[in-house]
Amino acid sequence: MNLNELGWNTFFEKHFEEYKDKYIPARVTRHLKHHYQVFCEEGEYTAKIAGSIRHRAKNKGMYPAVGDWVAIKLRKEEETARIQEILPRQTKFSRKIILSATDEQVVATNITTVFIVTSLEGEKDFNLRRIERYLALAKESGAHPVLLLNKIDVCENYQEYIEKVREIEPTLQIHAVSATEQLGTDELHQYLGKGETVALLGSSGVGKSALINTLTGDYISETGEVREYDGTGRHTTTHRELFWLEGGGALIDTPGMRELQMWTNEKSINDSFSDIIALGEQCRFGDCKHITEPGCAVQNAIESEELDLARYENYLKLKEEFDSLIKKQEQVAKTQEKINNPKKKTWTRKSNKRNRKY
């Protein structure tokens, strides 16, 4: 494959200009604990990062991620490579690291489309609130979100689920598919042309690995089933990995996410809940808190069931997570500022009977 088939374009070419005399471009295809796999026109290599990247990285989000374009130095005699630089990212899907106050986990980069995959096999997996959360993060990524309702072969009324999603996101592209029975999957190839990169995101057991196998036409990813007693899937994918398609383009498989903590901005949340924002603009008071104020259009819509209370509560929850993240980031920034620029201390000698204070 040439670089263009792998997703290389004028954006990356421009940013690689300063490195072209020393290094060659490559794309990160796999991230394991202590090393990466990178793919370039010369082939695939195991790579480690240069010490300069480790030194500059202030957080985990500044390390290479699957999908990144990087500048590498080949060591052909050892069949290895060294990642010297990370090129700027066109798009990026991130979430907050679990149990961390402010750290970012970059899930996938330089993606053109996000397949948000959910299953219709059991009632526990189809969750509108989780879909809203994924949509908010997908919009922040800069990639195009598409919802896949998988396992329609075991769901007789999948059209009802499509309508439920339409109520919260009328313009969202939705595809009802069955990866194992290859139903509706041909329509997904429209997103998988040369140079395109699609990331599959969703909880464990929704069928991401089966979709990878179907779309690539090969058995390259292990599949698992949903446990009946709790509706939770087995973690068949344990790391992020990029797969090349025969006709060009790429798919990024990701581990199932039990928690998807917010790493986004207020605009992306508002875009995902534009109906609530529009209602808020109709309130009598401009600073309405939508609690007990008279003339509150939001509360009126909830009472008349025009607005689903669960949707509004999810909106408040995501806003609270976002506000908490911003507050913690500001606290960390202030602490770091004090460390970097400590105030000068002036010392004086204590006065006593013989010596006066200087």
N, C-alpha and C positions, 0 to 999 in steps of 0.2 A: 504494500500500500504506500502511496505517496502521502506527504504531510497534509494536503488538502482533504483527502479522504478521512484523515484522522481528526479533522476539525480545525486545522491550521487555517488562518485567514490574515487579512491585511492588518488587523488589530494587533495580533501577536507578532507578525513580521516587523511592524514598526517598533515594538518594544524590544525585539531581539536584536535590532540593528547594532547596538553598542557591544554586543557579545559575540557577533558572528565571526570575528577573527580568532577567537580563542576557544569557543565551545560550539556544540551542535544542539539543535532543539530536540526535545523529547517530551512525551506525555506520560504522566504518572498513571499507571493502570492498576496498581495494587499497593496497599499499605499494610504491612505486617508490623509486629512489635518493634523490631530493631532495624528494619530496612524497607526499601520500596522496590517495586518493579516498574521500569520505565520502558517505553517503546519509541523507537526512532526509525529512520529509514534503513539503518544498518541492522536492525533487529531488536530483540528484547534483552534487557540487562537487569541484573540485580544492582541496586544503587543505595548508597548512603549519602547523607547530607554533609556538606562542608561545614567546618567549624564556624565559619563566618555567619552562616544562616542561624546556627544555634546561638551564637553570641548576640545577633540582632533581634532574635525573636523575644518579644516581651510577653507573649502569651501563646497558647497552643494554636490559635487561629492563624499564626504567622508561619507555621510549618507547612511543608507540602501536603496536599490533599489529593485524593483520587480525582482525576480530571484536569489537574493543573498542567500547564505547559511550563517546562523548566529548561534551563541551560545546563547541559551536562558536559563533563570531561570523560571521555571513554578511556578505559584501560583494557584494551583488546586482549593483551596477553593474559590478563587475569579474568577476562570476560565479565568485568564489573564496570561500574560507572560512579562518578561523584556528582551529586547535584550541587551546582555552584550558585545558581540564582533561580528565583521563582518569578515568572513573568506575571504582570498584573492580570487579574481575573475579570472576565467579561460578566459572568454571573456567579452567584454563590448561594448555596442553600446551607443555612446554619441553624443550630439550636444551642441553647445554653447547656453547658455541661452539668449533668446531674450531680448534686451535692457541692457544686461550686457556686460562689457568690456572683462572680462576674466573668468567668471564662467562657469563651466561644468554642464550640466544636463545629468545624467545617465538615459537613457531610459529603458534599460533592461540589465541584466547580466547573465552570465553563460549559454549563448545560443549556440546551435550547428549550427542552420540554421536561416538565415534571409529571410523571405518571403517579398520581395518588391512588394507591390500590387498596380496596376494601373488599371484604368477602360477604357473600350473601348466604353462606352455608348455615350460619347460626345467628340468632337475634343479637347475641352479645357483641359480635364484631361490627355490625353496621351501627355506627354511632355518628349522628349528625354533629354533635359537639366536637368530636375528634376531627371530622372533616373540615369544620370551620377553622380549627387550629392549624391544620395542614395548609389550608388555603391562604391564611394570613402569612405564613412563613414562605409559601411558594411565591406569593406576589412580591414579597420583599426580596426574593432571590433574583428577580429580573427574568426568570424563565417563564415559559407559558404553561400554566397548570391545566391538566386533563385528568378527569376522574374515571377510574376503571372499576366497575362493579363486577367482580370476578365470581366464578362458580354459579353462573345462572343455570347450569345443568341440574342443580339440586334446589332451585328456587322457582316455584311456579308463578309467583306474582312479582317478578323483578321490576315490572313497569311501575308498580306502586312506589318502589324505592327511588326510582328515577324522578318521579313526581315530587317526592319529599325533598330531594336535593334541589330540584328546580325552584321550590318555594324559598330557599335561602340564597340561591345563586342562579338566577334565571339564565344568564348568558354562558354559564360554564359548559364546556364540552364534556359530554358523558358518553362512555361506551360500556355496554353490558356485554361481558365476554365469559368464556369458559376456557381457561388455558389448557386443561387436561383434554377437553373434547374439541379444542380448536374452533370454538364458536365465536364469531365476531372478531377474531384476532387479525384477520386480513386487513381490516380497516385501520389497524394501528400502524401499518407500514407507511402511512402518509406522513408520519412524524419521524421516520427513520431513514431519510435520504443521506446522500454523501455529505460528510462534514457535520451532520447533525448528531447531537448527544442527548440521550434521554436517561434520566435517573428515575428508578422505581423506588417509591417510598411507601411505607405502610407498616402495620403491626406484624408480629410473627404469625405465620399460618394463613395469611391472606392469599398466598399463591404467587408471590413475586418470583421465586425460583422457577416455578413451572412456566411462568410467562417468559422468563429469560430463555428457557429451553425451547419453547414454542417459537419465539421470535427469531432466535438464532438458527433454528432448524437442527439443533444438536443437543445431546444430553451433556451439558457442561456445568450444571448447578444442581446440587442435591436438594430434593424436595422433602417436605414433611407434612404431617396432617395436624389438624386442630384437635386438641384433647376434648373429649365429650364432657368431662365433668366440670371444666371451667371455661371452655370456649377459647382457650389460649393456645397459640401455635408453638411448635418447637422451633428453636433458633437454628434453622438449617444453614443460614448464612451467618458467618461469624466475623466477617470483615468486609469492607467495601472493595469492590473490584469492577474494573471496566472491561467489557467484552466487545471485540470488534465484530461487525457484521460483514458478511461476504460481499455485499453490494456497496459497502461504505457505510459510515455512521457507526455509532457506538451506543451501548447500553451500560448503565452503571447499576449494579445490584448493591443493596445496602442491608445490613442486619435489621431485623424487626425492632421497632422502637416502642418499648412499653411506656416511656414517658417522652413527651415532646415539649420541652420547656421553651418559652418564648425567647427569640433573639431577633427582634424586628424593630420597626419604628412605628410611631403612632399613625402615620398615613396608611401603612399597609393594613393595620387593624381597622381603621375607619373605612378603607376601601372594601374590606370583607364584610363590614356591617353597615353598608351605605344606607340601608333602609332605616336603621336606628338613628343614624346621623341626620337623615332627612326629617324624621319625626321630631328630633330635638330642635330643629330650626323652626318648627311650628309652635313651640311652647310660648306661653304668654310672656315669660320672663327670659331674658337672654342668658342669665346665669342659673337657669333652672337645674336643680340636682336630680330631678325625676324621682322624687321621693313622696313628698306630701304637698308640693306647691300647687296652687290652683291654676287651672288652665294648662296642665302638663299633658302634652300630646302623647308622650311615651306611655305614661300610666293609663291614659285613656285608651290607647291602642291595645295595651295588655288586658284591660278590663273587657274590651269588646272582642278579644281573641284575634284581633288583626295582627298582633305581634305575639309570638310564642314567648312565654315567660322564661322557659329554659334557654332560649336563644339570647334573650336580654341578659340573663344571669351569666351566660358564658362570655358575652361581650364584656361585662364588668370584671369577670375573672381574668380575662386576657389583659385588659387595661391595667388591672392591679398588678399583674406579673410584670408588665412593661414598666410601670411607674416604679416598682420595687427595684427592677434591674437598673434603671437610670439613677435612682438614688444611691444604690450601692456603688455604681461606677463613679459617681461624683465623689463619694466618700474615699474610694481608692485613689482617685486622681488628687484629691487634697492631701492625702497622706503621702503620696509619692512626691508631691510638690514640696512638702516640708522636708522630706529626705534630701531632695535634690538642691533645695535652696534654704538651708537652715539660717535662721536669723542670727546675726552677729551678736555675741554677748559682750557686754562691757563689764569689766571687773574693777572693783574698787577695794581698797584696803579698809578694813574696819577701823573706825576711829577709837582711840583710847586716850588715856590721859596724856600720853607723850606724842602720839601721831594723829594728825587730822586726816579726814577722808580725802583721797585724791580725786 
